[in-house]
Every structure is written in structure tokens, then in C-alpha cells.
């Protein structure tokens, strides 16, 4: 099964708070896990990505935590800002995926209240 | 700098009238993808070109076709658009080299079918 399950579907957080989005995958051949940020009417933008050889990756206010044994990974948005209000998609890929095909999660709509 | 360019950004077509969407890239990536994205859903891969090799997803309707005349350009043809084909169409590119899996998306073309 090639699914990536993402939760929650939507999230409301106060400015300055922490947004946490979780994803779980089934295919153990996946070895690349990106997160995309999408604003309304725009294409998804690559935000941050991680490989299974590390348990955490941080870029600015965005951190990916990765648990290989549990086949789960999560995105933490620290000090959330109204400009972070967007839909976030997790995804997964691997060497077996022809042409670097991505398997997407269902998306999480994040609203940061001022 | 624009890297993945899609034209037009908005396209209105009539039911059953063929329409072509275009994508160009300045990244010299060897893989180009077409996705369909409907409201509040994740992007759905229609097909991709790995160099000149065309790879169709099993559930992509025959109504959707694609052409890649050269490395930089890729076209999505919808032969007889139905109301259910109204969506955002996203082009993405990737460079298959080693363990590099990053996909970069264009801004999308919003297709309306009247």
C-alpha cells in the first residue's frame, strides 16, 4: 500500500503558538519525506524535507521529526505567524518510485489567528 | 526567478472544447509531471515524462494527453473537457540524479469548464 495518512485535516493556532502536523506511511521503501506549503491559488512550495538517516531537521521555525520504527513523521511550526496560514502537505518518495513520484498526504489547513 | 512557468494562469473553456495547457522550465530537469488538484484535495498525479519516456497513471482518463517536444516544455491536452475536469492543473519538475528527489511546482493553471 502506497498511502500516506496525514492528520489533522485542519488546525487553528494562536499567533506565537506551535502548529503540529503528523503523517504516517506504510511503505518501508520510502526514503525521502518532504513537506509542501500551499497558499490559495498558488502551487505547492517545497518547505523542508528529511531522509530516514536523521531523526530531526530544523530550518528556521520549521522542524521535521522522524520516527523510522513507527513509520511516522511530523512538522512543527514554532512561533506560528498569520503568514503561515496555508495548507500543508506531507509526502513520501523513494528509489522504487519511478521518476521520483511523490505520494501525498491529504493535507492540513492551518489557520494562525492574530 | 521563475523556474517552472505555466500558461495561462486561468483558462476558461466550453464543455467538450479541446484545451491545451503549457508548462516550461528553466531548471533543465529531466522529469516533468502533470497533476490535477481539486478544491481541498492533495495533488493527483496524471502522468509524467522521464526524459522522453511517457508514464501514465493507471487511473488517468484517456481524455487527458500530454506532449513533451523538448526538455524545457510540456503540454497537457484535454480532448473533451467535462464539468468534472474543472480544477487546478499543476506542472512540476524534478531531476533524477542519485538520491535527489526534490520536485518543484509551477503556479498552476486554473481551468474552468462552462
Boltz contact constraints between the chains, C-beta under 6 A:
constraints:
  - contact:
      token1: [A, 32]
      token2: [B, 101]
      max_distance: 6.0
  - contact:
      token1: [A, 42]
      token2: [B, 107]
      max_distance: 6.0
  - contact:
      token1: [A, 43]
      token2: [B, 90]
      max_distance: 6.0
  - contact:
      token1: [A, 43]
      token2: [B, 105]
      max_distance: 6.0
  - contact:
      token1: [A, 43]
      token2: [B, 106]
      max_distance: 6.0
  - contact:
      token1: [A, 43]
      token2: [B, 107]
      max_distance: 6.0
  - contact:
      token1: [A, 43]
      token2: [B, 108]
      max_distance: 6.0
  - contact:
      token1: [A, 44]
      token2: [B, 105]
      max_distance: 6.0
  - contact:
      token1: [A, 89]
      token2: [B, 42]
      max_distance: 6.0
  - contact:
      token1: [A, 93]
      token2: [B, 101]
      max_distance: 6.0
  - contact:
      token1: [A, 99]
      token2: [B, 31]
      max_distance: 6.0
  - contact:
      token1: [A, 99]
      token2: [B, 48]
      max_distance: 6.0
  - contact:
      token1: [A, 99]
      token2: [B, 50]
      max_distance: 6.0
  - contact:
      token1: [A, 100]
      token2: [B, 94]
      max_distance: 6.0
  - contact:
      token1: [A, 100]
      token2: [B, 96]
      max_distance: 6.0
  - contact:
      token1: [A, 100]
      token2: [B, 101]
      max_distance: 6.0
  - contact:
      token1: [A, 102]
      token2: [B, 103]
      max_distance: 6.0
  - contact:
      token1: [A, 104]
      token2: [B, 42]
      max_distance: 6.0
  - contact:
      token1: [A, 106]
      token2: [B, 42]
      max_distance: 6.0
  - contact:
      token1: [A, 107]
      token2: [B, 42]
      max_distance: 6.0
